[in-house]
Amino acid sequence: MFEILVRLKNSPSGQDLDLTLFEFLSDIGYIEERGSNLYPGIKQSIPFRLFKECFLERSDKVWPVNELLVYLNTSKPTLYRYLNRLKSLDIIQEVQLGKEKGYVLRYNSLSLAWNFVESNVKIAMDNYRRTIESIQKMVGEKK
């Protein structure tokens, strides 16, 4: 199921990749923690490292699950929690590697992968619009 948090906010003006990435990942709901006091520690967190080091910096690589577990030194439940969040956004895609699953950034590009997110948001908003119109019509019929 597609799920994203949408906030109206200005685009970043700084040059600090980690800070910009932290704010972005927090804003879309991938990283739940918010606040500038969390920023220094978040760079070592599993979700941040998975996104930045594995998918963003190595966007051409298909990551087998076992390799991700070793690289991030984490458990399967923790890894899959964050993989599933990225999959639900359509930012990464699952690839079958023999008997094992692997994951890769869609189209090897965050910019191109983001097109899927935008399309999903548009579909969701269109569905909300139809629901609102239906509700308004039902309210009008009761008057």
C-alpha positions as CSV (number, residue, x, y, z in Angstrom):
1,M,0.0,0.0,0.0
2,F,1.3,3.4,-1.0
3,E,1.8,5.8,1.9
4,I,3.6,9.1,2.1
5,L,3.5,12.1,4.5
6,V,3.1,15.3,2.6
7,R,4.2,18.6,4.1
8,L,4.2,22.0,2.4
9,K,7.6,23.4,2.9
10,N,10.3,25.4,1.2
11,S,13.0,23.6,-0.8
12,P,16.4,23.3,1.0
13,S,18.9,26.1,0.5
14,G,21.9,24.6,2.2
15,Q,24.7,22.5,0.7
16,D,24.8,19.8,3.5
17,L,23.8,16.5,1.8
18,D,23.2,14.6,5.1
19,L,21.1,17.4,6.6
20,T,19.0,17.8,3.5
21,L,18.6,14.1,3.2
22,F,17.6,13.8,6.9
23,E,15.0,16.5,6.5
24,F,13.6,15.0,3.3
25,L,13.4,11.5,4.7
26,S,11.7,12.8,7.8
27,D,9.3,15.0,5.8
28,I,8.1,12.1,3.7
29,G,7.7,9.8,6.8
30,Y,10.4,7.3,6.0
31,I,12.4,8.3,9.2
32,E,10.0,8.9,12.0
33,E,12.3,10.9,14.2
34,R,12.2,14.7,13.8
35,G,14.1,17.6,15.2
36,S,17.6,19.1,14.8
37,N,18.8,17.4,18.1
38,L,18.4,14.0,16.4
39,Y,20.3,14.9,13.3
40,P,23.9,14.0,14.4
41,G,22.9,10.5,15.5
42,I,20.6,9.7,12.7
43,K,23.5,9.5,10.2
44,Q,24.5,6.2,11.9
45,S,20.9,4.8,11.9
46,I,19.8,1.8,9.9
47,P,17.2,3.7,7.8
48,F,19.5,6.6,7.0
49,R,22.4,4.4,6.0
50,L,20.2,2.0,4.0
51,F,18.9,4.9,2.0
52,K,22.0,6.9,1.6
53,E,24.9,4.4,1.5
54,C,23.1,1.5,-0.2
55,F,20.6,3.0,-2.5
56,L,21.6,6.6,-3.1
57,E,25.4,6.2,-3.3
58,R,25.3,2.8,-4.9
59,S,22.2,3.3,-7.1
60,D,23.5,0.9,-9.7
61,K,23.9,-2.1,-7.3
62,V,21.3,-4.7,-6.7
63,W,21.6,-5.5,-3.0
64,P,20.9,-9.1,-1.9
65,V,19.1,-9.2,1.5
66,N,22.0,-11.1,3.2
67,E,24.5,-8.5,2.0
68,L,22.4,-5.7,3.4
69,L,22.1,-7.5,6.7
70,V,25.8,-7.8,7.0
71,Y,26.6,-4.3,5.6
72,L,24.2,-2.6,8.0
73,N,24.8,-5.1,10.9
74,T,21.1,-5.4,11.6
75,S,18.3,-7.9,12.0
76,K,15.9,-9.1,9.3
77,P,12.8,-7.5,10.9
78,T,14.6,-4.1,11.1
79,L,15.9,-4.3,7.6
80,Y,12.5,-5.3,6.2
81,R,10.7,-2.6,8.1
82,Y,12.7,0.0,6.1
83,L,12.8,-1.9,2.9
84,N,9.0,-2.2,2.9
85,R,8.7,1.6,3.5
86,L,10.8,2.3,0.5
87,K,9.0,-0.4,-1.6
88,S,5.6,1.2,-0.6
89,L,6.8,4.5,-1.9
90,D,8.0,2.8,-5.2
91,I,11.5,4.2,-4.7
92,I,13.1,0.8,-4.7
93,Q,12.2,-2.4,-6.6
94,E,12.5,-6.0,-5.6
95,V,14.6,-8.2,-7.9
96,Q,14.9,-12.0,-7.7
97,L,18.5,-13.2,-7.5
98,G,18.3,-16.9,-7.8
99,K,16.7,-18.1,-4.5
100,E,17.3,-14.7,-2.8
101,K,15.6,-11.3,-3.1
102,G,17.6,-8.3,-3.9
103,Y,16.7,-4.6,-3.9
104,V,17.8,-1.7,-6.1
105,L,16.9,2.0,-6.5
106,R,14.3,2.1,-9.3
107,Y,15.9,3.2,-12.6
108,N,19.2,3.6,-10.6
109,S,18.1,7.2,-10.1
110,L,16.3,8.9,-7.2
111,S,15.1,11.6,-9.6
112,L,13.5,9.0,-11.9
113,A,12.2,6.9,-9.0
114,W,10.5,9.9,-7.6
115,N,8.3,10.1,-10.7
116,F,6.6,7.0,-9.4
117,V,6.0,8.7,-6.0
118,E,4.5,11.7,-7.8
119,S,2.2,9.6,-9.9
120,N,1.0,7.7,-6.8
121,V,0.3,11.0,-5.0
122,K,-1.7,12.2,-8.0
123,I,-3.8,9.0,-8.1
124,A,-4.4,9.3,-4.4
125,M,-5.4,12.9,-4.6
126,D,-7.7,12.2,-7.6
127,N,-9.4,9.4,-5.5
128,Y,-9.8,11.8,-2.6
129,R,-11.4,14.4,-5.0
130,R,-13.9,11.7,-6.2
131,T,-14.7,10.8,-2.6
132,I,-15.3,14.5,-1.7
133,E,-17.5,15.0,-4.7
134,S,-19.5,11.9,-3.8
135,I,-19.9,13.0,-0.2
136,Q,-21.0,16.5,-1.3
137,K,-23.5,14.9,-3.7
138,M,-24.9,12.7,-0.9
139,V,-25.2,15.7,1.5
140,G,-27.0,17.7,-1.2
141,E,-29.5,14.8,-1.8
142,K,-30.4,14.8,1.9
143,K,-31.3,18.5,1.9
